[in-house]
């Protein structure tokens, strides 16, 4: 049998037969590709739609305005003050002592009492001195009689002049003994050297007292010294007679006034500070030597400056700032208030107000209370609640 001539049999070799991809497999790839395309496109459209809706939601749901207390920046003249720390010292203060040795026979004062200058405080035993005084007085009397008799005889030419001189010398020696003994007796009666307040008694009756031993302290509280120091830079602003105000912890809320009386002519080479002394009247005697005092020197006034409440200033490492209240006009013509953070340059702070050197002008409104709830550009409303007193003083116990 001839294969080539056989009917229904192709003359092509078997190895040349073509391999075509099945139609069903191609269709399956096409369907999967379309599905993937639709899925990716749907995800993109969903993300776009979600972002748009979120933006629309927040655009239509703005937070309500924050209620804040508002203060107005003012142009005012504030006192020019120089602050320092100091301590009080008595103008007259001494530890009363005895000049001589002796046994205490009588204590004539009460601890803590007020005494006048010359008031007897303590008596030492002076029996021997009193005896010596009586003896010298007797000698002086006898010497006086002898001197008078010698003078009478010399006047009548019945006595020599040398006798008169000897009688005069004996009389003078007796008077000198009287003066010396009276001085010793006065030393054994200790008296107050000036008016003042006595302290705690440190001796007892019968105690043998040596010279220089402290008996009691005596302090004049009518006038006190205030000693404080200022820096070399501030020393040029000080003058004799300037007002000084002090506060002490023992009397909170009370101020005491005095005047600068002494300025040290030399500046300390170690600290570069200068020592200043003021005198303060203490008629009520409520200030005590040794008290720590917060000192304020009143200097000549500076030109007017812009001030705001100290609570309105936000002090940070990045700079000082305030929230400035501004009016913002919307597209529909309505106006609203917004708080914008504005950086400022601050100066001194005094009695709850801060000096603004740069960044504000008189009449600007700033947030005084409520900054913690704000961000720059946030909508605000002005609270009708009264503003707390500034500065807010914490209660003292």
C-alpha positions in Angstrom: 0.0 0.0 0.0 1.3 3.4 -1.0 0.9 6.0 1.8 1.1 9.0 -0.5 -1.6 7.9 -2.8 -3.9 6.7 0.0 -7.0 8.9 0.1 -7.8 11.0 3.2 -4.2 11.0 4.2 -2.2 14.2 4.0 1.1 14.2 2.4 2.6 16.4 5.2 4.9 14.8 7.7 3.5 14.1 11.1 6.1 16.3 12.8 4.9 19.4 10.9 1.5 19.4 12.5 0.8 23.0 14.3 -0.1 23.2 18.0 -2.8 25.9 18.5 -3.8 27.3 22.0 -7.3 26.2 23.0 -9.9 29.0 22.6 -11.3 28.4 26.1 -7.9 29.1 27.7 -7.5 32.5 25.9 -11.0 33.5 26.9 -10.2 32.7 30.6 -7.1 35.0 30.5 -9.1 37.8 29.0 -11.8 37.5 31.6 -9.2 37.5 34.5 -7.5 40.6 33.0 -10.8 42.5 32.8 -11.7 41.5 36.4 -8.3 42.7 37.7 -8.6 45.9 35.8 -12.1 46.5 37.2 -10.8 45.7 40.8 -7.8 48.0 40.6 -9.9 50.8 39.1 -12.6 50.3 41.8 -10.0 50.5 44.6 -8.6 53.7 43.1 -12.1 55.2 42.8 -13.0 54.1 46.3 -9.9 55.8 47.8 -10.6 59.0 45.8 -14.2 59.0 46.9 -13.3 58.3 50.5 -10.8 61.1 50.7 -13.2 63.5 49.1 -16.0 62.6 51.5 -13.7 62.9 54.6 -12.6 66.3 53.5 -16.2 67.3 52.9 -17.1 65.9 56.3 -14.4 67.9 58.2 -15.2 71.0 56.1 -18.8 70.9 57.1 -18.1 69.9 60.7 -15.8 72.5 62.1 -15.2 72.5 65.9 -17.2 75.1 67.8 -15.5 78.3 68.8 -13.4 78.2 72.0 -14.6 80.5 74.8 -11.7 82.7 76.1 -11.1 85.7 78.3 -9.8 88.7 76.3 -7.6 91.6 77.5 -6.7 94.8 75.6 -3.1 95.9 75.2 -2.6 99.3 76.8 0.0 102.1 76.7 0.8 103.1 80.2 3.7 104.3 82.3 4.8 101.6 84.7 7.1 102.2 87.7 10.8 101.7 87.0 11.9 99.4 89.8 15.1 97.7 90.7 14.7 94.5 92.7 17.3 93.0 95.1 17.5 90.9 98.2 18.8 92.2 101.5 18.7 91.8 105.3 17.8 94.1 108.2 20.3 95.3 110.9 19.8 97.4 113.9 21.1 101.0 113.9 22.0 100.6 117.7 22.5 97.1 119.1 24.9 95.9 121.8 25.5 93.1 124.2 25.5 94.7 127.6 28.6 93.7 129.6 30.4 94.8 132.8 33.7 96.7 132.8 35.0 95.1 136.0 34.8 91.8 137.8 32.5 91.2 140.7 29.7 89.2 142.3 26.1 90.0 141.2 24.1 91.2 144.1 21.0 92.5 142.3 19.4 92.2 138.9 17.4 95.4 138.2 15.8 94.6 134.8 13.1 92.3 133.3 14.0 90.3 130.2 12.2 91.7 127.1 11.4 95.1 128.7 11.8 98.5 127.1 14.4 100.7 128.9 15.6 104.3 128.6 19.3 105.3 128.4 20.9 105.3 131.8 18.4 102.8 133.4 20.2 100.6 136.0 20.3 97.0 134.9 22.6 95.1 137.3 24.5 95.7 140.6 27.8 94.1 141.5 29.1 93.9 145.1 30.8 97.3 145.8 31.2 97.2 149.6 34.9 97.7 149.7 34.7 100.6 147.2 32.0 102.2 149.4 34.3 102.0 152.4 37.2 103.5 150.4 34.8 106.3 149.3 33.9 107.1 152.9 37.6 107.1 153.9 38.6 109.5 151.1 35.7 111.8 151.9 36.9 112.0 155.5 40.4 112.7 154.3 39.1 115.4 152.0 37.3 117.0 154.9 40.4 117.0 157.1 42.5 118.3 154.2 40.1 121.1 153.6 40.2 122.2 157.2 44.0 122.0 157.2 44.2 124.0 154.0 41.9 126.8 155.3 43.9 127.1 158.5 47.2 127.2 156.6 46.0 129.9 154.3 44.8 132.0 157.3 48.2 131.8 159.0 50.0 132.5 155.9 47.9 135.6 155.3 48.9 136.9 158.8 52.6 136.1 158.2 52.4 133.4 161.0 52.8 130.4 158.6 55.1 129.4 155.8 53.9 129.0 152.2 55.2 125.5 152.1 52.6 124.5 154.7 49.9 125.9 152.5 51.2 123.9 149.5 51.3 120.7 151.5 47.8 121.1 152.7 46.6 121.9 149.1 48.3 118.7 147.9 46.7 116.6 150.6 43.3 118.0 149.8 43.8 117.3 146.0 44.9 113.7 146.7 41.8 113.1 148.8 39.5 114.5 146.1 41.3 112.3 143.5 40.7 109.2 145.6 37.0 110.2 145.9 36.8 110.5 142.1 38.5 107.2 141.4 36.4 105.3 143.9 33.2 106.8 142.6 34.2 105.7 139.1 34.8 102.2 140.3 31.5 102.2 142.1 29.7 103.5 138.9 31.3 100.6 136.9 29.7 98.1 139.3 26.3 99.5 138.6 25.6 98.5 134.9 23.3 100.9 133.1 21.6 100.9 129.7 23.7 102.8 127.2 20.7 103.9 125.0 17.0 103.4 124.6 16.0 100.0 123.4 14.5 96.6 124.0 16.2 94.1 126.3 16.7 90.5 125.2 17.0 87.3 127.2 18.8 87.5 130.5 22.1 85.5 130.6 23.2 85.9 134.3 21.9 85.0 137.7 22.1 86.7 141.2 25.2 85.5 143.1 27.1 84.7 139.9 30.7 86.0 139.8 30.9 88.1 136.7 34.1 88.7 134.8 34.6 91.7 132.7 33.3 91.3 129.2 30.7 88.6 130.0 27.4 89.2 128.3 24.6 90.2 130.6 21.7 90.9 128.1 21.3 92.2 124.6 19.9 95.7 124.0 18.5 96.7 120.6 17.0 100.0 119.4 14.2 99.0 117.1 13.0 102.5 116.2 15.3 102.7 113.2 16.8 99.8 111.1 19.4 99.5 108.4 18.6 97.6 105.2 21.8 96.2 103.6 21.6 94.9 100.1 23.7 94.6 97.0 23.2 95.5 93.3 25.2 94.6 90.2 27.8 96.9 88.7 25.5 97.5 85.7 22.6 98.8 87.9 24.8 100.9 90.3 24.7 103.9 88.0 21.0 104.3 88.5 21.3 104.6 92.3 21.3 107.9 94.2 21.2 108.9 97.8 17.7 109.6 98.9 15.9 107.2 96.5 12.8 105.4 97.9 13.3 101.8 98.9 10.3 99.5 99.5 10.7 96.1 101.3 8.6 93.1 102.1 9.3 90.5 104.7 7.8 87.0 105.1 6.7 87.7 108.7 4.2 90.4 107.4 2.8 89.2 104.1 1.0 91.9 102.0 2.6 94.7 104.0 5.2 97.1 102.5 7.7 99.2 104.5 9.4 102.3 103.0 12.8 103.8 103.6 15.5 105.8 101.8 19.0 105.0 100.6 21.5 106.7 103.0 24.8 105.1 102.0 26.3 103.8 98.7 29.6 101.9 99.1 32.2 103.9 97.0 33.9 100.7 96.0 32.7 97.7 93.9 33.6 94.3 95.0 36.4 92.8 92.8 35.1 89.3 93.5 31.4 89.6 92.8 31.3 92.9 90.8 28.5 94.0 93.1 28.1 97.2 95.1 26.8 97.4 98.7 24.0 99.8 99.4 22.4 100.7 102.8 19.0 102.2 103.4 17.5 103.5 106.6 13.9 102.4 107.5 11.7 103.8 110.2 10.2 101.2 112.4 7.7 103.1 114.7 5.6 100.0 115.4 8.8 97.9 116.1 7.5 95.0 114.1 10.6 94.6 112.0 13.5 92.8 113.6 17.2 92.8 112.9 18.3 89.8 110.8 15.1 89.5 108.8 15.4 88.6 105.1 13.8 91.4 103.0 12.7 91.5 99.4 13.9 94.9 98.3 12.6 97.2 95.5 14.3 100.5 94.7 12.0 103.1 93.0 13.9 104.6 90.0 12.7 107.5 87.8 9.8 106.6 85.5 10.4 105.4 82.0 8.4 106.5 78.9 5.0 104.9 78.4 5.1 101.3 77.1 2.6 98.7 75.9 1.5 96.2 78.6 -0.8 93.1 78.7 -1.7 90.8 81.6 1.2 88.5 82.4 -1.1 85.5 81.9 -1.6 86.4 78.2 2.1 85.7 77.4 3.2 82.2 76.6 6.9 81.8 77.6 8.6 79.0 75.7 12.1 78.1 74.5 11.2 79.1 71.0 10.2 82.7 72.0 7.5 84.6 73.8 4.1 84.8 72.1 0.5 85.8 72.6 -2.8 84.9 70.8 -4.0 88.0 69.0 -7.7 88.2 68.4 -8.6 89.1 64.8 -11.8 89.4 62.7 -12.0 87.0 59.8 -14.6 87.6 57.0 -16.1 84.5 55.4 -17.2 84.1 51.7 -20.8 84.6 52.7 -19.9 88.0 54.3 -20.2 86.9 57.9 -17.3 87.8 60.3 -15.9 85.6 63.0 -13.1 85.9 65.6 -10.0 83.9 65.3 -6.9 83.6 67.6 -3.6 83.9 65.8 -0.3 83.1 67.6 1.9 86.2 67.4 5.5 86.3 68.6 6.4 89.3 70.8 9.4 90.7 72.6 8.8 91.1 76.3 10.4 93.4 78.9 9.9 93.7 82.6 7.0 92.2 84.6 5.4 94.1 87.4 2.3 93.4 89.5 0.8 90.9 87.0 1.4 92.9 83.8 4.1 92.2 81.2 5.9 94.9 79.2 5.7 94.3 75.4 8.6 95.9 73.5 7.7 94.6 70.0 4.8 92.8 68.3 1.7 94.6 69.6 0.2 98.1 69.4 -2.2 99.8 71.8 -5.8 98.6 71.4 -4.9 95.0 70.2 -7.0 92.3 71.9 -5.2 89.2 73.2 -6.3 86.1 74.9 -5.8 86.5 78.6 -7.0 83.0 79.8 -7.7 79.8 77.8 -4.6 79.5 75.6 -4.2 75.8 76.4 -7.3 75.0 74.3 -6.1 77.0 71.3 -4.2 76.5 68.1 -3.2 79.3 65.8 -6.2 80.2 63.6 -8.8 78.6 65.9 -12.2 80.3 66.1 -12.9 81.9 69.5 -15.7 83.6 71.3 -15.2 86.2 74.1 -16.3 84.9 77.4 -18.6 87.0 79.6 -17.2 85.5 82.8 -15.2 87.9 85.0 -11.5 87.7 84.6 -9.7 86.5 87.8 -7.7 89.1 89.6 -4.2 89.5 88.3 -1.8 88.6 89.8 -3.6 85.7 91.4 -2.2 85.4 94.9 -2.2 81.9 96.3 -3.6 81.6 99.8 -1.1 81.7 102.7 -1.4 79.2 105.5 
